[in-house]
Structure formats: C-alpha cells, structure tokens
Amino acid sequence: MTAQDYERLDLWLWHARVCRHRQDCAALIEKGAVRINRQVTRKPHSKIRVGDVLGLPGHPRPEVRIWRVVALASRRGSASDAALLYEVITENQGES
C-alpha cells in the first residue's frame, strides 16, 4: 500500500493550524478566501500536493499570505510541527 500524494485542503489547513476547527477551515474555503496555485477554490475537498502554492487571507491585517506546501500531515500536531508543513513565500509588508 502506498501513501497518498495529496491531502484534502480543509484538512491540511487544519493540520497547519490556520484555524482552530476544521469546520472553520472549510468555511474559509467556501467563502472563496483560499487560492491554490492562483486559482480560487470553494471546495473544501480540493486536493493539494507538495509544491502547491496557497494564497490565504491575512489575520488580523488584510494582507494575503502566500505559502508553499512542503509536507502533508497524517495528524494535527503542535504549532512547531505545523510550521514544518509550509514555507512562507511572502511576509506581511508594511509592518511598522
């Protein structure tokens, strides 16, 4: 049996600790606030793979965060484990 080379978007966002609850991740996606490789998606079940680039809404500021997926997860771990799932491509610009 081989490991999957993809993961559901809502599950990956939850593993990466974007939101506290998986349902919140799904709601964020359904609002059209998340992009996969520059394409807006409204499907929580969208498949993401290592190397995909995600556009996420910034919090608390409205800037967009750009992350590259570097790993998939089998479970939700600590915040330090979650940080290993992605590479930050853009930092918040204009911070004082």
C-alpha positions as CSV (number, residue, x, y, z in Angstrom):
1,M,0.0,0.0,0.0
2,T,1.4,3.4,-0.9
3,A,0.9,6.7,0.9
4,Q,-1.3,9.3,-0.8
5,D,0.4,12.1,-2.6
6,Y,-2.4,14.5,-1.8
7,E,-4.5,15.8,1.1
8,R,-7.8,17.5,1.4
9,L,-7.4,21.3,1.5
10,D,-9.6,21.8,4.6
11,L,-7.7,19.0,6.5
12,W,-4.3,20.3,5.5
13,L,-5.3,23.9,6.7
14,W,-6.4,22.4,10.0
15,H,-3.2,20.5,10.4
16,A,-1.3,23.7,9.6
17,R,-3.2,25.4,12.3
18,V,-4.7,28.1,10.0
19,C,-8.0,27.9,12.0
20,R,-8.8,26.3,15.4
21,H,-11.6,24.0,14.0
22,R,-11.7,22.0,10.7
23,Q,-15.2,23.4,10.1
24,D,-13.7,26.9,10.2
25,C,-11.2,25.9,7.6
26,A,-14.0,24.6,5.4
27,A,-16.0,27.8,5.8
28,L,-12.9,29.9,4.8
29,I,-12.6,27.9,1.7
30,E,-16.3,28.1,0.8
31,K,-16.1,31.9,1.1
32,G,-13.5,31.8,-1.7
33,A,-10.8,33.2,0.5
34,V,-8.2,30.5,-0.4
35,R,-6.3,30.1,-3.7
36,I,-4.4,27.0,-4.9
37,N,-1.8,27.9,-7.5
38,R,-3.6,31.3,-8.1
39,Q,-7.0,29.6,-8.7
40,V,-9.8,30.4,-6.3
41,T,-11.4,27.3,-4.9
42,R,-14.6,27.0,-2.9
43,K,-14.3,23.2,-2.4
44,P,-13.0,22.0,1.0
45,H,-12.3,18.6,-0.6
46,S,-9.9,20.1,-3.2
47,K,-6.7,18.1,-3.4
48,I,-3.4,19.8,-2.6
49,R,0.1,18.3,-3.1
50,V,3.6,19.1,-2.0
51,G,4.8,22.1,-4.1
52,D,1.4,23.7,-4.4
53,V,1.3,27.4,-3.6
54,L,-1.6,28.7,-1.4
55,G,-2.9,32.2,-1.0
56,L,-4.5,32.7,2.4
57,P,-6.2,35.7,4.0
58,G,-4.0,37.6,6.4
59,H,-5.0,38.0,10.1
60,P,-5.6,40.5,11.6
61,R,-4.4,42.6,8.7
62,P,-5.9,42.2,5.3
63,E,-2.7,41.3,3.5
64,V,-2.6,38.0,1.7
65,R,-0.2,35.3,3.0
66,I,1.5,33.1,0.4
67,W,2.7,29.7,1.5
68,R,4.2,26.8,-0.4
69,V,3.2,23.3,0.7
70,V,6.3,21.4,1.7
71,A,4.8,18.4,3.5
72,L,1.5,16.6,4.1
73,A,0.4,15.6,7.6
74,S,-1.3,12.5,8.9
75,R,-2.4,14.2,12.1
76,R,-2.7,17.6,13.8
77,G,0.5,18.2,15.9
78,S,2.0,21.1,17.8
79,A,2.4,24.6,16.4
80,S,6.1,23.8,15.7
81,D,5.0,20.7,13.8
82,A,2.5,22.7,11.8
83,A,5.2,25.2,10.8
84,L,7.1,22.4,9.1
85,L,4.2,21.8,6.6
86,Y,4.7,25.1,4.7
87,E,7.3,27.6,3.5
88,V,6.4,31.3,3.8
89,I,6.9,32.9,0.5
90,T,5.7,36.4,1.5
91,E,6.0,38.2,4.8
92,N,3.5,40.9,5.8
93,Q,4.7,44.0,4.1
94,G,4.4,47.5,5.6
95,E,4.8,46.4,9.2
96,S,5.8,49.3,11.5
